[in-house]
Amino acid sequence: MARSDSRTTADIRRDIASERDELATAVEMLRDELGEVTDVSAKLRERLPIVAAGALGAGFVLAGGVGAAMRFLARRGREGKQKAKLGRFAFIDRS
């Protein structure tokens, strides 16, 4: 069934222009919100101490943790002749 529409060409063009403006505004708002959500550097700046501590801890664990540190310290005492000792610290001749 055909329906008679009483809108004129000028009314339709005005409606299209109005919809176009609303769509442009919505797209601009979406771009602004998307920019805020994807701003990783600002999020890292806010939590820099936590991120740095996490990176330090992860590096320590990946490097072998306490076991690797103790093996390094224990090995240093067996590498050369001890020249002098002060408490638990020693001067080693590694030549």
Buried (B, 14 or more C-beta within 10 A) or exposed (E): EEEEEEEEEEEEEEEEEEEEEEEEEEEEEEEEEEEEEEEEEEEEEEEEEEEEEEEEEEEEEEEEEEEEEEEEEEEEEEEEEEEEEEEEEEEBEEE
